[in-house]
Amino acid sequence: MTADDKPVRLDKWLWAARFFKTRALAATAVAGGKVQLNGARVKPAKPVKAGDRLVVRTEPYEWAVTVAAVSEKRGPASEAQKLYDESEQSRLAREELALQRKAERHAAPVFSKGRPSKRDRRRIIKFTQENS
């Protein structure tokens, strides 16, 4: 981590904090308005310093974080989590959405992939002939 008084580009910080896999994806998200710095839409080169507030939207989640430290280097996830402090409300909303998505995934019907097997085709034919 660099000194807290030296600002870092927003896209670099987002990449180092592991919100995006690549710096190009981070820059695209910032340019597309998916990231707000202190409540304003900014460009990828905008400097970020400790204490700044960020709202980061990645489909389908949204993080509301405060920059705790700045870094230009991407490290392990445990180190990346030390770069920001997420608000309690944001964390609870993300966890609730994750549980909701998990429940929806379990409730959805399971379809086999690809074309039906010979056994499946026989069942389909038998079902359609019985109901006609």
FENSULUR-V568159 format. One record per backbone hydrogen bond with DSSP energy under -0.5 kcal/mol. NH is the residue of the N-H (numbers start at 0). CO is the residue of the C=O. Records with the same first field share a line. If there is no record, write none. Layout:
NH=CO, CO
This chain:
1=69
5=2
6=4
7=47
9=45
10=43
12=8
13=9
14=10
15=11
16=12
17=14
18=13
19=13
25=21
26=22
27=23
28=24
29=25
30=26
31=27
32=29
33=28
34=28
35=54
36=39
37=35, 52
39=36
41=34
45=42
47=7
49=3
50=66
51=48
53=64
54=35
55=62
56=33, 54
57=55, 60
60=57
62=55
64=53, 62
65=84
66=51
67=82
68=82
74=15, 72
78=75
79=75
80=76
81=78
82=79
83=80
84=65
86=63
90=86
91=87
92=88
93=89
94=90
95=91
96=92
97=93
98=94
99=95
100=96
101=97
102=98
103=99
104=100
105=101
106=102
107=103
110=108
120=116
121=117
122=118
123=119
124=120
125=121
126=122
127=123
128=124
129=125
130=126
131=128
